[in-house]
Amino acid sequence: MPLTITIKKPEDLRSALVKAKHDANKHNIAFEGNERSGNGSGYGFKGSYKVYSDSVEITVQKKPPVITKSKIEKAIEKYCGNL
């Protein structure tokens, strides 16, 4: 079952996406997207995002079974809080 997390849209979405793409590339994670939607995968994860007027919806479709959903939520929220 997918895990969906909604976060506040960063004020400078373009810069946040540039940073996210850079970080993904640095860790050999596939990441494609723009200011409307995108997706990424690597290390047993597969996810996507959709941008709305004031929020970003991040959905994790696939994850390693040993990693809990709450751990993923915390990691995403922490990372996005630093964008």
N, C-alpha and C positions, 0 to 999 in steps of 0.2 A: 504494500500500500504506500503510495507517495506521501511525502512530507512536504507541506507547504507553509512557508513563513512569509509574512508581510512586514516589510520595513518601510520607514519613511524615506522618500525619494531624496537622494543627496542634492544639495543646492547646486553643485556643479557636477551634474551627471556625466558630462563628457570626460572630465578629469578623473572621476571615479572609475569609469570604464577603462580608460587608458591605464590606470594603476592596476586594476583587476587583470587586464590582459597581460600586462608586464609580469605581475606576480604569477599568473598561471603559466606563462611561458618559462619563467625561471624554474618552475617545479615540474616541467614536462607535462602540463595539463592542457588538453585541447580546449580552446575557448574561442567562440565566435559570437559576435553580436553587435548590436547598435543601440541607439537611444530608444528603441521600441521593444526589442526582445533579443534573446540570444540563448546559447546553450554551451555546456561544457562537459567534459568527461575525463576521467583518469583515476588510477588507483582504486578501481572497483566502484567508483561513483559515476552517476550520470544525472545531470540536472539542467534546468532551464530557468529563465526569468522573463517576466513581462513587466513593462513600465506603464504605469498609469499616471494620472495628473499629479498626484501627491504621494504615491507609494510605488514600491517595487515588490512584486510577488515572485518569490524564489521557490521553485519546486524541485525536490530531490526525488527522482523517479527510481533510482537504484543506489544501493549502498552496501558495503560489506556487512554481513550479518553480525559480526562481533561489535559493531559500533552502534550505540544506542541513538535513538532519535533525539533525545534530550541533549546528548553531547554534540550532535550535529547542529541543533538549534543554537546552542550557546556559542559554538565556533563561528557560525554564520553571523550572529548578532554582534559578536566581538569584532570580527573582521570588518563588517559593514559600518560599525561605529567608528572605525579608524579611517574611513575613506574620505 
